[in-house]
Amino acid sequence: MLETDQKASEPVTENLIGIRFTITDYGTIVRAGDGSVIGIYPTEDEALEAVRERCMGVLSSTKT
């Protein structure tokens, strides 16, 4: 994974609302609701898995 926005690399609940996926010739770009890039992944499946893990991490950290 290529992190392009250091601020977006920290899971924040508000940033995970309205996630957008853009599929391009060179990979899948994942953007948070505020437009910041969360990451660029080689395949759509890898992007979905990474976002799923990120969401679960945020949910588990808010339960404690």
C-alpha positions in Angstrom: 0.0 0.0 0.0 1.2 3.5 -0.8 0.2 6.1 1.8 -0.2 9.4 0.1 -1.7 11.5 2.9 -0.1 11.1 6.4 -3.2 12.7 8.0 -5.5 10.1 6.4 -3.4 7.2 7.6 -4.7 7.7 11.1 -8.2 6.1 11.4 -10.7 8.7 12.3 -14.4 7.8 12.5 -15.6 10.9 10.6 -13.1 10.2 7.8 -14.6 6.7 7.3 -18.0 8.0 6.4 -18.6 8.3 2.6 -15.5 6.3 1.4 -15.1 6.4 -2.3 -13.3 3.9 -4.6 -11.9 5.0 -8.0 -10.7 2.2 -10.2 -8.0 3.2 -12.6 -5.6 1.4 -15.0 -2.9 1.4 -12.3 -4.9 0.4 -9.3 -7.8 1.4 -7.0 -7.7 4.8 -5.2 -9.5 4.9 -1.9 -10.7 8.4 -0.6 -12.2 9.4 2.7 -15.4 11.5 2.8 -13.3 14.7 3.0 -11.5 13.8 -0.2 -8.2 12.9 1.3 -6.5 9.8 -0.1 -6.5 6.8 2.3 -4.4 4.6 0.0 -3.8 3.2 -3.5 -4.1 -0.5 -3.9 -3.2 -2.8 -6.9 -6.6 -4.4 -7.0 -10.1 -3.6 -5.9 -10.2 -6.6 -3.6 -7.1 -5.4 -1.7 -8.7 -2.0 -1.4 -11.9 -3.4 0.0 -10.0 -5.7 2.5 -7.9 -2.8 3.7 -10.9 -0.5 4.2 -12.8 -3.4 6.0 -9.8 -3.8 8.4 -9.5 -0.1 8.9 -13.2 0.2 9.8 -13.0 -2.7 12.2 -10.0 -1.1 13.9 -11.9 2.1 14.4 -15.0 0.3 15.7 -12.9 -1.7 18.2 -11.0 1.3 19.4 -14.2 3.3 20.1 -15.7 0.4 22.2 -12.9 0.7 24.8 
